[in-house]
Amino acid sequence: MRRRVGGTMRNKEESAMTRAVNAVFDFVRFAEFEILFFLFFFIAFLLFKDLTSRPEYNQILVKKPEGGGFWPN
């Protein structure tokens, strides 16, 4: 990984927008695992929510084809 060391003179020459973009990229590099972990569960939640919102798939999860209850007799 590349680190900036002693870049005080260079930072003064950069614009505020460049420093802000660099700060965002530094944060993303620092928190990469947490961001990917959150995105994995968020995408899985959206897919599961989409599947269970359709009536034909929802019926599979709710009742048996024979009309029996949830517990076997």
C-alpha atoms as one frame of an Amber mdcrd trajectory, in Angstrom:
protein
   0.000   0.000   0.000   1.170   3.465  -0.786   1.238   6.009   2.002   1.735
   9.722   1.852   4.437  10.847   4.214   5.179  14.475   4.931   2.961  15.833
   2.192   2.230  19.162   3.876   3.575  21.312   1.038   1.859  19.184  -1.583
  -1.449  19.289   0.312  -1.414  23.082   0.271  -0.964  23.072  -3.494  -3.890
  20.684  -4.063  -7.403  22.031  -4.336 -10.048  21.304  -1.725 -11.870  19.042
  -4.178  -8.733  16.938  -4.763  -8.139  16.604  -1.010 -11.798  15.602  -0.493
 -11.653  12.961  -3.239  -8.374  11.617  -1.840  -9.923  11.429   1.632 -12.879
   9.441   0.268 -10.551   7.011  -1.526  -8.436   6.637   1.628 -11.577   5.831
   3.632 -12.776   3.270   1.074  -9.345   1.623   1.078  -9.400   1.543   4.884
 -12.968   0.168   5.240 -13.050  -2.095   2.185 -13.949  -5.297   4.064 -16.782
  -3.691   6.036 -18.241  -2.122   2.889 -18.184  -5.446   1.016 -19.639  -7.266
   4.053 -22.549  -4.810   4.213 -23.140  -4.956   0.454 -23.250  -8.778   0.505
 -25.999  -8.864   3.132 -27.881  -5.952   1.575 -27.964  -7.625  -1.858 -28.945
 -10.966  -0.298 -31.776  -9.199   1.571 -33.041  -7.551  -1.619 -33.008 -10.850
  -3.525 -34.797 -12.732  -0.744 -37.345  -9.920  -0.352 -38.010  -9.966  -4.095
 -38.490 -13.740  -4.147 -40.839 -13.801  -1.167 -42.927 -10.893  -2.461 -44.150
 -12.909  -5.462 -47.379 -14.777  -4.632 -46.405 -18.059  -6.319 -43.135 -18.283
  -4.344 -44.763 -17.081  -1.140 -47.273 -19.943  -1.272 -44.408 -22.453  -1.459
 -43.061 -21.108   1.831 -46.468 -20.934   3.548 -48.487 -24.080   2.777 -48.024
 -27.608   1.471 -49.443 -28.659  -1.920 -51.668 -31.278  -0.246 -53.275 -28.646
   1.943 -51.716 -30.035   5.141 -50.462 -27.944   7.997 -46.925 -26.981   8.766
 -46.211 -29.910  11.126 -46.403 -33.516   9.891 -49.082 -35.733  11.502
